[in-house]
Amino acid sequence: MTASTATPPRTAADDDWWRSAVVYQVYVRSFADSDGDGTGDLQGIRQRLPYLRDLGVDALWLTPFYTSPMVDGGYDVADYRDVDPMFGTLTDFDAMITDAHALGLRIIVDLVPNHTSSAHRWFTAALAAGPGSPERARYLFAEGRGAHGELPPNDWESIFGGPAWTRVPDGEWYLHLFDPAQPDLNWRHPEVRAEFEDVLRFWLDRGVDGFRIDVAHGMIKAEGLPDVGFSTLTIGQRQVELLGKGRLPYFDQDEVHEIYRAWRPILDSYPGGRMAVAEAWAETPQRLARYIGADELHQAFSFDFLDATWSADSFRKVVDTALAESTVVGAPTTWVLSNHDKQRHVTRYGDGVEGLRRARAASLLMLALPGCAYLYQGEELGLPEVLDLPDELRQDPAFLRTGESRDGCRVPIPWSGELAPYGFGPAGSELSWLPAPATWAALSVTAQTGLPGSTLELYRAALRIRHEHPALAVDAGGVTWLESGPGVLAFSRAAGATVLTCVVNLSGAPVPIDGYGEPLVASEALTGQGSGHLLPVDAAAWLERR
């Protein structure tokens, strides 16, 4: 049921490759270490490109590898046009992207436009220049409230906890929606807009195929910087959480769309379908859909799918809503189950054996849906969240401010061997910036390769079928829901007389599935009922009828 070989990914030459692509997120620091210093790097990615080709993905999204003090894992950028020495050099980047393209893999890079690092030359100049200077106008500096300006300019809170303002020695305050080492830029300043348009061209000229836009909804703040009106201090409720949906004066302002309408012609001026995907958190699906269109961005992550509970009703509601919005904007839905900011879905679904079964089933559900799917490194191995990292090793800046940490989904992935760090670095290297659990030996790439029923072979089989099956092609039919019992999701997609049906059993008992056709792949071994098949609990299957 789960073949151990995979065909190379599709290498569509047309500009619409992204409409049905499977994109693999590489958290660069934790993917592969080429030099044994315990940190993943660009050469490590380059060495592992054949693995990703054989897995069957179409593109890689690389988290930030730019020059950075690494206060927030590289999302505090000091130089947008260079590679941090811990990850390599621009020459390494050029070699990696050349090899990726030769293997039929496209490269998407992370762009962080909401804020810079406090080590960025612009911010150091702003601090030196003083109040009212042109240098400070590139950021959001303001006078404080209170008799002597001793209070922050408003009640805004940082997503990482605490106030979103820090006071500098001359008395002014600067805004940082994340860590104080990440000052927010003033996107109403023409110099800021020109700078990032040039950054786009810099990486497009080096051959990148697209951009993932970090905090895509955050660059414009409401005029006058008005108070939110409530805070953790007043009512014990946080204003905003990562990937939250609250309507706030510092998120999802209408003017932000002007930025993307200026960026789209730049992307369109390059050949090969250069694209951009928004990490945007919006109050409603309708507002999220505004980021997508022929004159703005190509995609926006559907985080509602990630947040769905383990129930047929929850998944169906999310899928129906996302597909309806997709139809309105004329762009494909972008599905995701895990990323570097959220707990891995094995653990979210219950952890252990139950969590893994559900995660495997959810993956088949996602990969059968029309649109683009984003995978997070290690999910193809069935990795759980690491919940017991020692506090002294955690590096997420949010941990010190809120006690919440994203480090557990960022532990380096296991490649081979019986002992940590499981081939993360070159032979003999024992360094790893975060420690991997002793239980991960059985989850390594080597341990799962060729092993019938392993999660890795399940992903390889599903991706091969997704790439080859006519009913799962980008121009194939949409989703048709089928009658099914309580707690069971069943839908079909068709290309002519060929029909592929996906069935997901979220009920409490096995369900018969023979009426849907011949099984192609299943997340768990099917059981027999006479001459037929039963789909186990917490499992999914794809079936074909011609």
N, C-alpha and C positions, 0 to 999 in steps of 0.2 A: 504493500500500500504506500510505502514511502521510498521511492527510488533513491539510490545513493549517488546518482550522477546528475549534473545540471548542465544545461546548454548555456552558452554565453548570452548575456543580456541583449535585448533589442538595441540596435544602434540607429534608430530612425533619424534620417537626415533632415526631415522636415522640421519646421519651427514649433510644432505642437508636441514634441517629445515629452514635455512635462505634464501633459494632460492625463496620462495613465502611468507615469513613472513610479517605480518603487525606489525611494531615496533612503539611504542608510546614513544615519547620523553618527559621525565620528567625534567623540569627545577626545580631542587630540592628546591631551595629557594622559589618558588612560587606555589608549588603543594598543600601541606597540612602541617599545623603546629600542632604538637601534644602537645606542652607545653605552648602555649599562648604567646610566646615572639615575635610574628609577623613574624617569619622566618620559612619557610618550612623545614622539617627535615626527616630523615630516618624512624623514628617511624610514622610520618605522612603518608609516602608512604606505610608503612606496613599496617596501618589501612585502607587504601583505595584500597588495592590490589583486594578485591572482586569486586569493581566497574570496575576495568580494565579488570578483567576476564569476567565480564558480558558484557562489551563493545564489547569484541570479539577480542582483540589484542593478539598477540603471544609472544611479548617480550617488555621489557622496556629498553630505553636508558636513563641512568642517567647522567646529567651534573655533573661537578666535585664537589665532596663532601670532598675532601682532605684538610688537614691542609693548610690554606691560609690566608694572610692578607685581601683578598677579594677586592683588587684594581680593578680587572677585573672579578668580579662575580665568583671567584674560579678558573679562568683560569691562575692564578698566583699561582703556587703550591709550597709550602714550604716543604711539606713532602708527597711523593707519596705513602707511606705505612701506612697512618693513616687517620682517619676521623676528620675533624674540629669539635671542641666542639659545634659550632652553629648547626651542623647537627646531632650530636650524638656521638657514639663510634663504634669501630670495632665490639663490641658485638651486637650493634643495626644493623649493616650491616649484620652480620651473621644471625641474627634472621629474617631480612627482606628477604634475599635471600632464606632462608629455606622455609619461607611461600610462596614466589613467586613460587618456584619450585613445592611445594605441590599443587598449584593452576594451574599448567601447564604453568606458565609464565617464560620466560627466562630473564636474566639480562645482559645488555650490559653497560659497564662503559666507561666514557670518559678518554682518555689518552692524555696528553699534553706534547709531547716530543720536540717541537721546542725550548721552553724556560722554565725556572724555574721562581719562584718568586725571587726578590732581597733579600728576607728574607731566602732563602734556604741556608743551611749550606755551600754548595759549594761556593756560591757567596760571602757570608760574609768572608769566608776563602780567596777567591780570592782578595777581596779588602784589606784584612790585609796583604797578602803576598807580593804584589807589582809586578812591571813589570818584565817579564821574568820568573816568578815562575811557577812551575808545577800546582799550584792551578788556575792560570789565564788561563792556556792552555785548561781548560775544557770549557771556554767561548770564545767569539770572541772579544778580546781586540786588539787595534791597536794604533799606534802613529798618531797624527793629522798632517794635512798639514799646510802650512804657515810657516813663519819664526820661530815661536816659538811653533808650533804645536797647534795653537789656533783655527784651522779650522777642521771640521770633516774629517775623513779619506777618505770619498767619498761622493757622492751626494744622497745616499739612503735616502728614506723617510719612516717614520712610517705609517702604515695603519691607525693609529689613528690621523694622522696629525703631521706636523713638522718633524724635522730631526730624523733619526733612530739611532742617536748616542748621547751618554751623556758622558761628560768628568768627570773624577774622580780627586780628589785633587793632585795626583802625576803626572797628565798631560796626562795619557793615556785615550783613549775613549773605551767604550764598545757598542756593537750593541744590539739594541732592535727593532725588526720589529713592535712591538706593543708599550705598555707603557714602560717608563723607569724602572718601577718596574717589568718588564718581560725581563730580559737579555737572549739573544739567546745563546744556547749551541753550542759548537764546535763538530759537529757530525763526524768529521774526527779523533777525539780522541778516542782511544780504550776503555778508562775507561767510557766514556759516553755511548758507545754502550753496554758495559757489564752491566752497571747500569740499563738500561731500559729493557734489557733481563731479569734481575732479578725481576724488577717491574712486568713485564708480568707474570712471574711464581708466584709471590706473590698473585696476584689476581686470577689467574687461580686455584691455590691451594685452594682458598676460594670459588670456585665454579662459578665464573663469566663465562658467555657463550660467551662473545665477547667484542670487544673494538671498540669504535669510535675514530679514530685517528685525533686529532685536527691539522690543518695546515699540513696535511700529505705530502704536496709538498714542505715544506719550510726548512727542516732540513739541507740540503746541500746548501752552497753558492759557487758561482763561484770562482775558484782559483784566488788569487790576489785581490779579492774584487773590480772589475772594476766599474767605473761610469756607471750609467744608461744613462746619456747624456741629460736628460731633467728633469725638476722639476717644482713644483708649482711656485717657485720663478722666474724661467727664462721664462716660457711660460704660466703660469697660469693653467697648466694641472697637476692634481695629477698623480703620477707615478702608483699608484695602489689603488683600492678600495676593500673593503671586498667582497669576492666572485667574484673578477675581473678576467680577462683573459689575461692580458698583459704578454708578454715574458720578464722576468726580470732576472738579474744575481743572485737574491736571492730566486727565485722560480723555481720549476720543473726542477732541474738539474738532469742529467742522473744518477749520483751516488746515488741518493736517493733510487733507486730501490735495491741497494745492501742491504740496511737496511731491507727492507721487505722480501728479499730472506733469510735473517738470521732469521727473526721472524716467517716465515711460518712453519718451522719444529717444533718450540716450540708449536705453536697452534695445529699442527697436532699430537703432542705427547700426547695430552689430549683427553679423550673420549668425545663423545656427540656432535661433530661438533662445536668446538670453532671457532669463526670467527672474522674478522676485516673488518671494513668499513672505507674508506678514505674520509675525508673532504679535497678534493684536487681541486684546481682551476688550470685549464690547458688551454693553448691557443686554442687547438682544441680537439674535441671528440677523435681523434686518440691518442693524447698524454695522455688524461685522461684514455683511455682504457689500457694503459701500466701498470697502478697500479693494474690491476686485472689479476688473472691467477692462475694456479695450484701451482706456486712457489712464489706468492706474496700475495696480499690481496684478499679477497673474493668479495668485493663490493666497489663501489665509488659512491657517491651521484651524481645524474643527476640534477645539478642546472639549466640546460637549461629549464627543465620542469617548474621549479619555475619562471623562467624569461620570459616564453612565454606570449605574449600579448593575449588579449581576442579576438581571431579570429581563425576561422577554419584552415586557412593556417598556422598560427604560431604553433598551437598545432600539426598539422599533420607533419609538418617539423621536429619538435623536437622529436616526437614519432618515426618517420621513422629513423632518424639519430641514436637515442639511441638504437633502436632494431637492427639496422644493426651492430653497434659496439658490442652489446651483442652477436650476432651470431659469430663474429670474435673471441672474447675472450672466448667464451663458458661459460659465467657467466650471471646471470640475471641482468636486468636493475634495478636501485634503484631510485624510484620516490619520490619526496617530493614537497609539496606546501608551507609550512611555517616552520620556525625554530626560534631559539632564537636570531638570528642575522639579520633577515629580517622582514619587515613589514608584519603583518598578511594578508592573501590573501583576506579576506573579504574587507579590506580597499584598497588593491592594485587594486581590481577589481571594485572600484567605491564607496565603503562604503555604508552605509544605506541599504535600501531594495534591490537596484540593486546589490550592492556588495555581499550581503548575498546570493541572488539567484544564482549569478555566482559562488560563492565559493562552494555552495552545488552541483552545476552541475559539477564543476571541480573535486570535490572529487569523484563523481561517475565515471567520466572518469578515474581518476587515479586508483581507486580500481578495475576497469575492465581490466586494462592492465596486461600483464604477467610480473612477477618479484616481487620485494619486495617494499612495500610502507612504508614510515615513516610519521607518524602523529605527529603534535606538540600539546602539551597539550592545551586544550581549543578550538581547532578547531572543535572538535565534538560538541561543544556548540554554534558554530557560532560566537565566540568572535571577535570583531573588534580590531584594533589597538587603544590604548588610546593615543590620540594626544595632550591632553591638560594638561599633568602632569606639575605641577609647576617646574620651572627650579631648584629651591633650593632642590627639592626632587630627581632629577635625579642623578643616580650613575654610569652611563656608562662613563668610562674614556675617550672615544672618544668625549663626549659632550663638555668637557672643551677645547679640542684641535681643534675641527672642527665645533662644534655646532650641529652635528648629534648625535642622541641618539637612542639606541636600547631598552631603558627602556619601551617603549610603548607596546611591545609584551611580556614583562616579568611581567606584573601586575598579582598578585595572582588570580587564577581562582575561580569563585563563586560556592559554593556547595549548600547553602540553605539560606533561610531567606529573609527578606525584606530590611535589612540594611547592608551596608558594614561593615566588610569584608566578609559577606555572608558565614559564617561557615568555613572560612579558618582555624581558630583555634578552640580550645575546646569551649564548651558552655560558653557564657559570655565574651569571649575574643574579644576585639575591636582593637587589634593591627594588623598591616599589613605593611610590609616594604615599599610597594608602595600602594597608595590608589586606590581602584576600583571605577568605575563610579556609580552614582546613578541609571543609566539605566540598570545595570546588574542583578537586582533582577529577571527579567523575563528570563534571560539566565542561571540561575543556574541549577545544576544537578537536584535538587528536582523539580524545576518548569517545567523542560522539560521531566522528566521521566513519561512515560505513556501518554504523550500528543501527539495525532495524528498529524503528519506533522512537529513535532519539529525536529530541526537539530540533537539532540542527538538520537532520535528514527530512523532518517534516517541513521545515521552511524551504529547503532546497527543492523538494518535490512540489510544494505549493507554488513557489515562484516559477518553476519550470512550466507548470500547467498554466499559470496566469499569463505567461509570455506567449505560450503556443496556442491556447484555446481560443477559437474564434468568438465564442460567446463572452469572453472577458476582454476583448479588444476595446479600444477607446471608442470606436464607432459602433459597437454592438448595442443591442437594446438595453433599456434601463431595467430597474428592479420591478418585478411583478411578484407581489406577495401571494403566497399559496395558503389554502386552508390547512390548519394544523391544530394539534391539541393544545391545551393550556400549558404555558411554559415552554412552548416550542416555537422557534422562528424558522420559517421556510420561505425562500424566495428563489426565483429563477431569473436567468438572463439568457437571451437567445440571439443566435445569428442564423437566420434562415430556419432550417429544420433542426438545427443543432441547439439543444437546450442544456445549460448547466444549472443545477439546483444546489443551493447551499442550505443545509439543515443544521440548526444549532439546538441542542437539547438542554434547556435550562430548567427542566422539570425535575421531579424526584424519582423518575422511573425510566428504564430504557423504552425507546419508541421505535416502531417499525418504519423502515425507510425504503423498502423495495419499490414502492409505487413511483419513486422519483427517478429511477434509472439505475445504471450500473455505477458502483462506487469508483471514484478516481483517487481520492485521498481522504483520510480520516485522521482526526487528532488523537483518537484512541482506537484500539483494535475493535472491530465490529464483532458482535456476538451473533450466534445463529439462532434462528427460529424456524424450525423445519428446514426448508430450502432457501429461506430468506435471511435478511440481516436486521439486527437491532442496533440502534445507535445508543451507546451507554450514556449515563447521566454526565453532565458537564463535558460534553463532547460535541464536535462538529464534523460534518462530512460534505464533500462535493460529489455530486452524482451527475452522470451524463445520460441524456436520452437523444437519440438521433431519429 
